Amino acid sequence: MKLRVAVGAALLAIGIALAALGIAQRGMPWGFRGHAAALAEATHNVELVPSLARAGRDGLDDAMLPKARGTFLDVGDSVRVGIHSEARLLLPGGALVIGDGTRVVLTAKGARLEQGAVDVVVTAGAAPFVLELAAPKAEMTLRAATGDGGFRIISDGKHEARVAVRAGSVDAASGADAQTVTAGKVLRLGADKALSVEEPATSLALTASCAERRVTIQAPAATQLFVDGVLYYPEGGQVRAATVPEHPERTHVFGRDVVGNVAPVAEIACVVAPPIDQLMPNGAPAPPAPRSPTTRSPAPRLPAPKPP
């Protein structure tokens, strides 16, 4: 009896291992069975949050789904990815990679991007992937062409978004405006909700300075900027952030745009003003106090010797 149980347990373990291997190599071998996506990989800080309907239906007291490879996600479930983290999802018609500081909600036709960066692959012959932007509000229909479609999207979640079309095409609508963008171009969505087409940038150049423990960075819109490990997006082409208490005299800046251009990590030195008690009334630094000359006390006069 014990031998039979042990053999059964061993066969079950082998079956689970083979299923996981199949997921890693070929996707979900048994199909999605009505689910919107399946988790292929979660790196570092990733949260899979079920919808309220699913949490109530499945009795999920902790309100989180397991980050195990092969976990199914349904319409309404969301994925939250922290800094320096990533989640990879398999879709019935492609794949979705969710990057640093990104929040995504799965929908019936694709996903809604609340903020952050995602890469989308649409398999040739599959239904289009519809990406909704929460803010600035827009809808993007991502289509494959003769081969798989490839797209990268960055949205600051407020004013600006960019879509790099690597392969395939995008039909975009924002308010009364609409645009179709083909491979090799970048779709721009601005704060005025206007859509336009841009050539992809060939490099990413940042201008940064630091004074009084605050760093100022000039960068293109919809660029991800990491300042001492914290993620920012430019507003009006600029980011201002405080340096961290651990090293207030310097800051480290890294940038990445929608095309994939990278501004390598740069260390920016901070100019620190002298303390307030060392400033003159006009705000200029006070000159150093003159050093007084060293004086020596006269040697004590000894009493004259008495005559013998």
N, C-alpha and C positions, 0 to 999 in steps of 0.2 A: 504493500500500500504506500509506504513512504517513498519507495523507488518510483512508483507511478506518479506521485505528486511532484517529486523532484524533476522527473522527465517533463511533465506538463509545464512546470514553471520555467524550465530551460527553454522549451519550445516557444513559450509566450515571450520570453526575453529576446529570443532570436527574431521573432516576428516583429516586435517593436523596433529592434535595431535595423532590420531590413526596411521597414516602413520609413524610418527617419532617414536612412541612406537614400531611399527613393525620392523623398521630398527634397533633399539637398541636391540631387543630381538632375531630376527630371520634373520637379514640381509635385503637385498632389496627384498620386497615381490613381486614386479612386474618385477624383472629381471633387468639385466644390459643394455639391449637394445643396445648392441654393444659398450658400454663404457668399459674402462679398469679397473676402480675401482670406489668405492664410499666412501666418507669420513664418518667414524663412530664416530670419536672423535678427537678434536684438543685441546691440553692443552698448555696454555701460548703462546709462540712465534712460531707460525706456519704460513708459507706463501704457498699458492697454486698458482703456476704460470702457466698460460696457455701457450701452444706452440704459436709461432708466427702465425702459420696457424689458430689456433683456435681464437686467439685474433682478427685477421683480419676478420675471418668469422662471429664471434659473436659480433663484434663491441665493444670489451672490452677496453674502453678508459683508465681505471686505471690499466690494465694489471694484475689484481689479481682476483681470483675466491673467492666467499664467503666461509667463514669457517663454514658454516652451516652443520649440520648433514644431510647426504643424498646427498650432492653435488657430482655430477658425475665428474670423471676425465678421460681424453682421452689419447690415445697414444701420447707421446710428451710433455704432461703436466709434471711439476716437483713439488716436495714438498721440502721445505726448513724448517728445524726445528732448532730452537735456543737452547742455553744451558738451561738445566733444563726444557725442553719442550718435547712434544711427539705428534705424529699423528698416528691414527689407521685407516687403510684402509680395506674395505671389497673387496675381489677379487672374480671373478666368480668361482675360484677354491680354495679359501682359504682366508688368511688374511695377512696383512703386517703392522708391527709396526715399526715406524721410530723414532729413539731416538735422544739423545742430539747431537747437532752440525752436523746433517746429511743432505746430499743433494742427492735426488733420482729423476731420470727421468723415467717415465713409458714407456715401450716398448710394442711391439706387443705380445711378449711371456713372459714378466715379467717386469723387471726393470733394470736400470743401476745405480749402486752405485758409486757416485763420491767420497764421503768420509763419514765416520761415522759408525753407528751401526744400523742394522736392524734385526728384528725377522720375520721369514717367516713360515707360516703354509700352507701346501699343503694338501687339503682334499683328503681322500682316494678315489681313482677312478678318480680323476681330472687329467688334463694334467699337465706335469711337469712345474715348475716355473723356467725360465731361468734368472739367475742373472749375469749381466755383471759388471765387475770391470773396472773403468776408468783407474786407475793406482794403483798398477801394473796391467797391462792389462791381463784379463783372462775372461773365461766364465764358469759359474757353472750351471749345470742342477740339480735342486733339485726335488727329487721324493718321493712320499709317498710309504709306504709299505702296509701291511695288514690293518693298521690304518692310521691316519693322520700323515704326516711328519712334523717334527719340527726342525728348524735351526736358529742359531744366527750367524751373520757375522759382523766382525769389520774390516774396512780398513782405514789405515792412509791416503789414497789418494795419496801416493807417492811410498813407498817401500815395505810395508808389509801388509798382510791380513791374517785373520784366520776365519775358518768356524767350528763351533761346531755343530755336527750332533746329535741331541737328539733322533730323530726317522726318519726312512727312509734312503735315501742314496743320495750321491752327486757324479756326474760325472763332473770332472774338467779338463779344458784344458787351458794351458798357453804356447804359442809358440809351440814347438815340444813336450812338456811334457804333460802327462795326468795321472790322478789318479782317482780311485773310492774309496769313503770313506763311511763306513757304520755307523750305530748308535753306539754311545758311543765313537767315535773318533773325533779328531780335524784335519782338513786339514790346512796345513801351505803353504802359498805362500810367498816366500822371494824376496829380492831385485834382486836376480839373476834369477827370474822368474821360479825357480825350485819348484816343488810341492812335498810335503812329508806328511806323516801321523804321528800324535803325540798322545800320551795319554793325556787326559784332566788333567790339573793341579788341585790339591786338595786344593790349597790355593794361595793367592797372597801376596807376600812379597815385600815391597819397602824399599829401602835405600835412605835416604834423609839427606842432610846437607845444611847449609846456611852460607854464609860469604859475607861480603861487599854488602849486599842487593841483593844477587843472590843466588837462591836455585838450587841445583843440585840433581836430582833424578835418581836413577838406577832402571830400570823396564824392564820387558820382552817386546818384540816387540808387536805391535798391541794392546797395553793396553791404555785405556782411562785414562788420568791423569788430574785431576782438581786441579789447583794451584790457590788459592784465587779466585775460581769461573771461571777461564779461562781454556779452554780445550786444552790439548797438547797431542801429540803422541811421544813416544821415537824414536829417530834416533840413530842407533848404540847402542841401549840399554840405552839411557840417554836423559834427558831433563834438560835444563838450562833456568831459567826464572828469571826475576827481581821481587822483592817484590813490593807490591803496596805502593804508597805514604802514604796511611792512617795509615799503621803500618809497617814501614820498618824494624823494629827490629824482626819481626816474620812472618811466613807464614803458611798457612794451605794447606795440601795435602790430596787428596782422589783419590783412584784408583779403576778400575773395568776392568776385563778381559772378553774374549769372552765366557768363561764357565759360568760366573756370579759370580765368586769370587770377593770379595770386600776387599780392604784395608781401614779400617775405617779412618775417618778424623783424622789427626795428626797435632799438632801444632809444628812447627820447629822453634827453636830460632836461630836468626842470630848473628854471631860474627861480631862486628863492630870495625874496626881499629881506633886507636886514630887519631885526626886531624894531618895534615902534619906538623904543627908547633911544635908538641910534639914528633917528631921522630928524632933520632940521625942520623948522616950521613950514617951509615950502615943499616938504616931502622928499627932498634930496637927501642922500646919505650924508650923515655928519662926518666931517674929516676926523681923522684920528687925533686924539688929544696929544698935545706936545709933551714930550718927555722932559721933565725938569732935570737940570744938570745935577750930577751927583756932587754933593758938598761933603767935605770932611770937617769934623769938629777939630778945633786947634788942640794940639797936644797940651795936656795940663802942665802948668809951670811949677817946677819944683822949687821949694824954698831955698834961698841962698844958704850956702854952708856957713856955719858959725866960725868966727876966727878962733884959732886955738888959744 
